[in-house]
Amino acid sequence: MMIKSATMLRNDYDKMVQLSKEKQEPIFITRNGEGEMVFLPQELWEKREAELDLLAEMLRREQNRVAGARTFSMDDLRKVAEDVLNEG
């Protein structure tokens, strides 16, 4: 984990960008010794957002399954797909 001051970010933005991209990890920014922000490359942020979206979708589906929503096995889906394809 990298921790840098807001002053460093203000004074040497290009170096912070380079460091974060090279390490592919966030930099925690502090002000007066207290955590304030997280600085990270856009690609890393987008990857983490996609992972969170996937996890949220998996949780939603699991909650639906636990609540009694109908589920299908791969064999069930394969049979339905074959039936649809054979109708045409």
Secondary structure, DSSP 8 states (H G I E B T S, - for coil): -EEEEHHHHHH-HHHHHHHHHHHTS-EEEEETTEEEEEE--HHHHHHHHHHHHHHHHHHHHHHHHHTT-----HHHHHHHHHHHHHH-
